[in-house]
Amino acid sequence: MSKLEEIRTVVEAGRLRYVEELIRQALTEGCSPSQILEQAMVPAMRSAGEHYKNNESDIPKILAAARCMRMGLDVLEPYIENQDSQILGKVILGTVEGDLHDVGKNLVAIMFRSAGFQVIDLGVDVSEKQFLRAVKENPDVSIVCLSSLLTTSMGAMRQVVRALRETKDHRMLKIMVGGGSVTREFADEIGADAYSETAVEAAELAKTFLI
């Protein structure tokens, strides 16, 4: 079994004590941070989520996998640094009101920073007013990213997009959405500028808005 397969296995199984050691071994053996993320950690969380949706797992198990994911992100973040000191743009990021999930959001934040963006992370359970206040306080912001894992918080995402479109400089602001509950069709329906399935894709899409 390769190191990437081992990492995927322990993350999916929620075996926290092995995560840091295996990731550091993988880095030493020449695996890149993006390989570890895209080929091991993200697939592990996706698989854990599918097991839960199919009633093949329970909440404690998916929470254990999420803790492993957070640990892995903490280990990898110092290795995913942008080599260019120039800031491409400023991004506001948050999980919408009613949703406390942060693993995907944190991964997106890391990938944005590694791509050269300045990231203002508002955290989880972020209200419409908090998003609007952040935009007002940061007039140079280029992009707002909204995350939602729960179907019950999709209404909040819709409302935030509507409110952002009504702001004074909305034409200059790009809105990106993603998360387990979000589809491309839903993104189009609520008027978002972009939808992405992965954190890597989100960072690459964001660059196109600044060309």
GIBELZI-V390233 format. One record per residue. N is the residue number from 1. RES is the residue in one letter. SS is DSSP state (H for helix, E for strand, - for the rest). PHI is phi in radians with two decimals (none if undefined). PSI is psi in radians with two decimals (999 if undefined). Layout:
# GIBELZI-V390233
n: [N	N]
res: [RES	RES]
ss: [SS	SS]
phi: [PHI	PHI]
psi: [PSI	PSI]
This chain:
# GIBELZI-V390233
n: [1	2	3	4	5	6	7	8	9	10	11	12	13	14	15	16	17	18	19	20	21	22	23	24	25	26	27	28	29	30	31	32	33	34	35	36	37	38	39	40	41	42	43	44	45	46	47	48	49	50	51	52	53	54	55	56	57	58	59	60	61	62	63	64	65	66	67	68	69	70	71	72	73	74	75	76	77	78	79	80	81	82	83	84	85	86	87	88	89	90	91	92	93	94	95	96	97	98	99	100	101	102	103	104	105	106	107	108	109	110	111	112	113	114	115	116	117	118	119	120	121	122	123	124	125	126	127	128	129	130	131	132	133	134	135	136	137	138	139	140	141	142	143	144	145	146	147	148	149	150	151	152	153	154	155	156	157	158	159	160	161	162	163	164	165	166	167	168	169	170	171	172	173	174	175	176	177	178	179	180	181	182	183	184	185	186	187	188	189	190	191	192	193	194	195	196	197	198	199	200	201	202	203	204	205	206	207	208	209	210	211]
res: [M	S	K	L	E	E	I	R	T	V	V	E	A	G	R	L	R	Y	V	E	E	L	I	R	Q	A	L	T	E	G	C	S	P	S	Q	I	L	E	Q	A	M	V	P	A	M	R	S	A	G	E	H	Y	K	N	N	E	S	D	I	P	K	I	L	A	A	A	R	C	M	R	M	G	L	D	V	L	E	P	Y	I	E	N	Q	D	S	Q	I	L	G	K	V	I	L	G	T	V	E	G	D	L	H	D	V	G	K	N	L	V	A	I	M	F	R	S	A	G	F	Q	V	I	D	L	G	V	D	V	S	E	K	Q	F	L	R	A	V	K	E	N	P	D	V	S	I	V	C	L	S	S	L	L	T	T	S	M	G	A	M	R	Q	V	V	R	A	L	R	E	T	K	D	H	R	M	L	K	I	M	V	G	G	G	S	V	T	R	E	F	A	D	E	I	G	A	D	A	Y	S	E	T	A	V	E	A	A	E	L	A	K	T	F	L	I]
ss: [-	-	H	H	H	H	H	H	H	H	H	H	H	-	-	H	H	H	H	H	H	H	H	H	H	H	H	H	-	-	-	-	H	H	H	H	H	H	H	H	H	H	H	H	H	H	H	H	H	H	H	H	H	-	-	-	-	-	H	H	H	H	H	H	H	H	H	H	H	H	H	H	H	H	H	H	H	-	-	-	-	-	-	-	-	-	-	-	E	E	E	E	E	E	E	E	-	-	-	-	-	-	H	H	H	H	H	H	H	H	H	H	H	H	-	-	E	E	E	E	E	-	-	-	-	E	-	H	H	H	H	H	H	H	H	H	H	-	-	-	E	E	E	E	E	E	E	-	-	-	H	H	H	H	H	H	H	H	H	H	H	H	H	H	H	-	-	-	-	H	H	H	-	E	E	E	E	E	-	-	-	-	-	H	H	H	H	H	H	H	-	-	-	E	E	-	-	-	H	H	H	H	H	H	H	H	H	H	-	-	-]
phi: [none	-1.27	-1.08	-1.11	-1.16	-1.12	-1.08	-1.02	-1.12	-1.26	-1.17	-1.08	-1.46	1.29	-1.62	-1.04	-1.13	-1.74	-1.09	-1.05	-1.06	-1.16	-1.15	-1.14	-1.12	-1.10	-1.11	-1.10	-1.42	1.84	-1.24	-1.46	-0.98	-1.16	-1.11	-1.10	-1.18	-1.37	-1.82	-2.24	-1.24	-1.11	-1.05	-1.11	-1.21	-1.09	-1.15	-1.07	-1.14	-1.15	-1.06	-1.18	-1.07	-1.56	1.04	-1.76	-2.59	-2.28	-1.05	-0.99	-1.23	-1.27	-1.19	-1.13	-1.11	-1.12	-1.11	-1.11	-1.09	-1.08	-1.03	-1.08	-1.10	-1.10	-1.21	-1.41	-0.92	-1.10	-1.55	-1.89	-1.95	-1.23	-1.42	-1.74	-1.32	-1.25	-1.50	-1.29	3.12	-1.92	-2.16	-1.80	-2.34	-2.98	-1.56	-1.20	-0.97	1.65	-2.27	-1.84	-1.39	-2.28	-1.09	-1.10	-1.06	-1.11	-1.14	-1.08	-1.06	-1.09	-1.18	-1.14	-1.10	-1.17	-1.47	1.86	-1.64	-1.51	-1.97	-1.84	-1.64	-1.45	1.60	-2.02	0.95	-1.56	-1.38	-0.97	-1.09	-1.16	-1.09	-1.11	-1.12	-1.12	-1.14	-1.14	-1.36	-2.25	-1.10	-1.62	-1.17	-1.77	-2.43	-2.05	-1.95	-2.00	-2.10	-2.68	-1.70	-1.65	-1.13	-1.22	-1.81	-1.17	-1.10	-1.14	-1.10	-1.02	-1.18	-1.14	-1.05	-1.05	-1.15	-1.15	-1.18	-1.61	-1.26	-1.00	-1.91	-1.09	-1.19	-1.57	-1.72	-1.78	-2.00	-2.01	-2.30	-3.02	2.20	-1.03	-1.58	-1.69	-2.11	-1.09	-1.11	-1.16	-1.03	-1.13	-1.08	-1.55	1.54	-1.26	-1.42	-2.75	-2.30	-2.41	-1.54	-2.24	-1.16	-1.10	-1.10	-1.07	-1.14	-1.19	-1.09	-1.05	-1.08	-1.16	-1.28	-1.81	-1.34]
psi: [2.28	2.87	-0.66	-0.70	-0.66	-0.76	-0.79	-0.74	-0.82	-0.59	-0.82	-0.61	-0.13	0.53	1.42	-0.63	-0.34	-0.23	-0.96	-0.80	-0.79	-0.68	-0.75	-0.64	-0.74	-0.72	-0.73	-0.62	0.01	0.03	2.41	2.73	-0.68	-0.62	-0.77	-0.72	-0.93	-0.51	-0.17	-1.08	-0.85	-0.81	-0.60	-0.77	-0.64	-0.76	-0.73	-0.70	-0.68	-0.71	-0.69	-0.77	-0.58	0.22	0.52	0.03	3.09	3.06	-0.79	-0.63	-0.73	-0.52	-0.64	-0.71	-0.70	-0.66	-0.69	-0.71	-0.77	-0.76	-0.80	-0.73	-0.69	-0.69	-0.71	-0.46	-0.76	-0.38	-0.19	1.21	2.41	2.28	-0.29	2.17	-0.21	2.30	2.16	-0.66	3.04	2.36	2.36	2.32	2.43	2.69	2.29	2.86	2.38	-0.02	2.21	0.16	2.37	-0.08	-0.89	-0.74	-0.76	-0.67	-0.73	-0.73	-0.74	-0.78	-0.62	-0.78	-0.70	-0.44	-0.11	0.21	2.58	2.21	2.22	1.83	1.95	-0.14	-2.57	2.90	0.79	2.18	2.88	-0.78	-0.64	-0.72	-0.81	-0.69	-0.73	-0.68	-0.73	-0.67	-0.23	1.32	-0.27	0.15	2.44	-0.62	2.47	2.22	2.22	2.33	2.54	2.17	-0.50	2.41	-0.48	-0.27	0.10	-0.55	-0.67	-0.67	-0.76	-0.76	-0.67	-0.75	-0.78	-0.78	-0.69	-0.61	-0.36	-0.05	2.84	-0.80	0.66	-0.46	-0.42	-0.16	2.27	2.38	2.16	2.48	2.72	3.11	2.90	-0.53	-0.15	2.42	2.90	-0.65	-0.73	-0.72	-0.77	-0.70	-0.70	-0.06	0.39	2.69	-0.44	2.66	2.45	2.55	-0.45	2.80	-0.67	-0.77	-0.66	-0.77	-0.69	-0.70	-0.72	-0.63	-0.61	-0.42	-0.30	0.03	999]
